[in-house]
């Protein structure tokens, strides 16, 4: 099965938090294996992580229901999106007879699970797979950061930073 194919998906609609807060958590699990994603959500200190964890469990259950032969260990979160939902408009009393508008935001979360291709057996690799040729690729060592002599100063203080004396200090020294 190609890795781009979606095995199962699940949607959580009208989640009672803002899309911005939900995206913080969803970004943590995008591209991870299902087990790693569940562990990450279990130990994330955000209130929305519990709801997204239940959504992930639902997507796994959908995958089992849709295809009995699916290997749960090969599943990963291929797509994770958070869209804005409707906002409830409420009014809060304010001083001097005024009223402030309060927006209670909602969002829709979509998770899609894909299946990673099964690893090839070791014998197939030794028999002449595509990666049996030149050996392991060499990694280039990272370059050291460039060092500068001092900070770059522009504007009125540029002459002082360059080391030239100002007129005032010349008069004082004479």
C-alpha positions as CSV (number, residue, x, y, z in Angstrom):
1,X,0.0,0.0,0.0
2,X,1.4,3.4,-0.9
3,X,2.3,5.7,2.1
4,X,0.1,8.5,0.7
5,X,-3.1,6.5,1.0
6,X,-5.4,7.4,3.9
7,X,-6.6,4.3,5.9
8,X,-9.1,6.0,8.2
9,X,-10.1,9.4,9.4
10,X,-12.2,11.0,12.2
11,X,-13.6,14.4,12.8
12,X,-14.4,16.2,16.0
13,X,-16.8,19.1,15.3
14,X,-17.8,22.0,17.5
15,X,-15.0,21.5,20.0
16,X,-15.4,24.2,22.6
17,X,-11.9,25.8,22.4
18,X,-10.3,28.2,19.9
19,X,-8.6,26.9,16.8
20,X,-5.4,28.6,17.9
21,X,-5.2,26.6,21.2
22,X,-6.1,23.3,19.4
23,X,-3.5,23.8,16.8
24,X,-0.8,24.0,19.4
25,X,-1.6,20.4,20.4
26,X,-2.3,19.0,16.9
27,X,1.0,20.3,15.7
28,X,2.7,18.0,18.3
29,X,1.3,14.8,16.8
30,X,1.3,15.4,13.1
31,X,3.5,12.8,11.3
32,X,4.0,10.7,14.4
33,X,3.2,7.0,14.8
34,X,-0.2,6.3,16.5
35,X,1.5,5.0,19.7
36,X,3.8,7.9,20.0
37,X,1.0,10.4,19.3
38,X,-1.2,8.8,22.0
39,X,1.7,9.0,24.5
40,X,2.4,12.6,23.6
41,X,-1.3,13.6,24.1
42,X,-1.5,11.7,27.4
43,X,1.4,13.8,28.9
44,X,0.6,17.2,27.3
45,X,-0.5,19.7,29.9
46,X,-3.2,21.3,27.7
47,X,-6.9,20.8,28.4
48,X,-7.7,20.1,24.7
49,X,-5.2,17.2,24.6
50,X,-7.8,14.9,26.2
51,X,-10.4,15.6,23.5
52,X,-7.8,15.1,20.7
53,X,-6.6,11.9,22.3
54,X,-10.2,10.6,22.2
55,X,-10.4,11.6,18.6
56,X,-7.2,9.7,17.8
57,X,-8.6,6.6,19.5
58,X,-11.7,7.0,17.4
59,X,-9.6,7.2,14.2
60,X,-7.8,4.0,15.2
61,X,-11.2,2.3,15.8
62,X,-12.4,3.4,12.4
63,X,-9.3,1.9,10.8
64,X,-9.9,-1.4,12.5
65,X,-13.6,-1.3,11.5
66,X,-12.8,-0.4,7.9
67,X,-10.1,-3.0,7.3
68,X,-9.6,-6.0,9.5
69,X,-6.1,-6.7,8.2
70,X,-4.6,-3.3,9.2
71,X,-1.5,-3.3,11.3
72,X,-2.0,-0.8,14.1
73,X,1.8,-0.5,14.6
74,X,2.2,0.7,11.0
75,X,-0.4,3.5,11.4
76,X,0.7,7.2,11.7
77,X,-1.1,10.5,11.7
78,X,-0.8,11.6,8.1
79,X,-3.1,14.6,8.2
80,X,-4.1,16.7,11.2
81,X,-6.1,19.9,10.6
82,X,-7.9,22.4,12.8
83,X,-10.5,24.7,11.2
84,X,-12.4,27.5,12.9
85,X,-16.0,26.9,13.8
86,X,-18.8,29.2,14.7
87,X,-18.5,31.6,17.6
88,X,-21.1,32.1,20.3
89,X,-21.7,35.8,20.9
90,X,-22.3,36.7,24.5
91,X,-22.5,40.0,26.4
92,X,-20.7,40.8,29.6
93,X,-21.7,43.8,31.7
94,X,-19.2,46.6,31.9
95,X,-18.9,49.7,34.0
96,X,-21.2,52.7,33.5
97,X,-24.0,50.7,31.9
98,X,-21.9,49.5,29.0
99,X,-21.7,46.0,27.6
100,X,-18.6,44.1,26.3
101,X,-19.0,41.4,23.7
102,X,-17.5,38.0,24.5
103,X,-16.8,35.5,21.7
104,X,-16.8,31.9,22.8
105,X,-14.9,30.3,19.9
106,X,-15.3,26.7,18.6
107,X,-13.2,24.6,16.1
108,X,-13.4,21.5,14.0
109,X,-10.5,19.0,14.2
110,X,-9.8,16.4,11.5
111,X,-7.3,13.5,11.8
112,X,-6.4,11.1,9.0
113,X,-4.3,8.0,9.5
114,X,-2.0,6.5,6.9
115,X,-0.1,3.3,6.9
116,X,3.6,3.2,6.6
117,X,5.0,0.5,4.2
118,X,6.2,-2.6,6.0
119,X,10.0,-2.8,6.3
120,X,11.6,-5.1,3.9
121,X,13.2,-8.3,5.2
122,X,17.0,-8.2,5.6
123,X,17.6,-10.9,3.0
124,X,15.9,-8.8,0.3
125,X,18.2,-5.9,1.0
126,X,21.3,-8.1,0.9
127,X,20.1,-9.7,-2.4
128,X,20.7,-6.5,-4.3
129,X,18.3,-3.8,-3.2
130,X,18.7,-0.3,-4.3
131,X,20.8,0.7,-1.3
132,X,23.6,-1.9,-1.8
133,X,26.3,-0.1,-3.7
134,X,28.5,2.6,-2.4
135,X,27.9,1.9,1.2
136,X,26.5,4.4,3.8
137,X,26.4,8.0,2.8
138,X,28.8,10.3,4.6
139,X,27.4,13.2,6.6
140,X,29.2,16.5,6.4
141,X,30.1,18.0,9.8
142,X,28.2,21.2,10.6
143,X,30.1,24.4,10.1
144,X,31.0,26.4,13.2
145,X,29.1,29.7,13.5
146,X,30.8,32.8,12.2
147,X,32.2,35.0,14.8
148,X,32.2,38.7,14.7
149,X,34.5,41.1,16.5
150,X,31.8,43.2,18.0
151,X,28.3,44.3,17.5
152,X,27.3,46.2,14.5
153,X,26.4,49.8,15.3
154,X,24.7,52.2,12.9
155,X,23.6,55.7,13.2
156,X,25.0,58.3,15.5
157,X,27.1,55.9,17.6
158,X,28.9,54.4,14.6
159,X,31.9,56.6,14.9
160,X,32.4,55.8,18.6
161,X,32.0,52.1,18.0
162,X,34.6,52.2,15.2
163,X,37.3,53.4,17.6
164,X,37.6,57.1,16.6
165,X,37.5,59.6,19.3
166,X,34.9,62.3,19.4
167,X,35.8,66.0,19.4
168,X,34.9,66.4,23.0
169,X,37.3,63.6,24.2
170,X,40.1,65.1,22.1
171,X,39.7,68.5,23.8
172,X,39.6,66.9,27.3
173,X,42.8,64.9,26.6
174,X,44.8,67.9,25.3
